[in-house]
């Protein structure tokens, strides 16, 4: 009888231990009926208004339904996740073109590629301006875009002021010639010579070229047509003269540019400017012309273009054969030495203008939105200065659709503005709602947001305990 009693007692102890272990395992493992782990219902991350009492797929988009637990956690593992986290099954990822990449460190010498536009060298642009009023007599073949040679006749004009100036010039010359050379000293030779020069300068200022002035000096005839000559071998940027046109003083007949040395205005973003310094060598390529040139970055400050919202960096280069014309577009390559830093593809960043977001792969199809801060941008790569670590897997393609689903998930959680994290409990809260409810506190120049008054009071009592 004693042996039977001992056997029954041992069996009872083993049964009790097994029952206790099963109960403890159920609480730790999140099995059915475990406190805080039982799924209340299943919902679609894309359409949170759809609810079902069992697992399955959403009839609208085909996404796998996720369990919603008693503690508010979403997902099979019942692990609380950051606001906006979404789950996309592998089939859905393939359908929307989601690709993943790894955050890496990059450094060394790289090439910054951009576009540039050919512009004339402003120091070699010659406006041909009328020195008096008159009439255009003839205009020859040069038009906007024409290449012209030095001393080529572009047009002729007549001006009454030049006719009067010619007569004064001839009179001064004849005065000197009538006086015997041995008597010039008596009549102040310097004064007479200076008078001739003053008359010659008057003709020059009125638009008479050196060639035509020498002809006047030789022939001593009253010239009715004054020739407009090109001062250099160049390119006609602008033509305003037409036959029969009456013009006033200051009228511009032509604008000529010497294209032997030209400028290239390259488009550069502001965060790329620190890598481009005056004196840097660059490579300029014209695909249409099959021409490659070496250019030098000017030491002048770049200008801002409101239309493209880029900075115009000026490069200077020679133009052999005058193959590059003003207005042409070229490819520009800058060699850039970069310090080692975290970089991600530009397509991985969702930029709303107020914040930049990257979606981090959390495993099992979950993608968490992560706010990041960025630095330089070079080609298709962007530097990340804060928010990511090397080795993390992120979404590099399909980010737009992931972002759309993330916004809907945030809206379903009651977060419509910029999400912030409560420093006390770690819960994601809406900044605007927290501000309106008086649950925002500024400390040492920074704003902190809270989900409830209790968290706010704990923070105010001991800020250093919750600020990392």
Secondary structure, DSSP 8 states (H G I E B T S, - for coil): -HHHHHHHHHHHHHHHHHHHHHHHHHHHHT-TT-TTTSEEEEE-SS-TT-EESS--B-TTT--B-EEEETTS-BSTT-----TT-EE--HHHHHHHT-EEEE-EEEEEEEEEEEEEEEEE-GGGEEEEE-SS-EEEEEE-S--TT-EE-TT-EEEEEE-HHHHHHHHHHHHHHHHHHHS-GGGTTTT-HHHHHHHHHHHHHHHHHTT--HHHHHHHHHH----S-EEEE-SSSEEEEEE---TT-EE-TT-EEEEEE-TTEEEEEEEE-GGGGGG--TT-EEEEEETTTTEEEEEEE-SS--EEETTTTEEEEEEEEE-GGG---TT-EEEEEEEEEEEEEEEEEGGG-EE-SS-EEEEEEEETTEEEEEEEEEEEEETTEEEEEES--TT-EEEEESHHHHHHHHHHHHHHTT--S-EEE-TTT--EEEHHHHHHTT-EEEETTEEEE-SSHHHHHHHHH-HHHH--
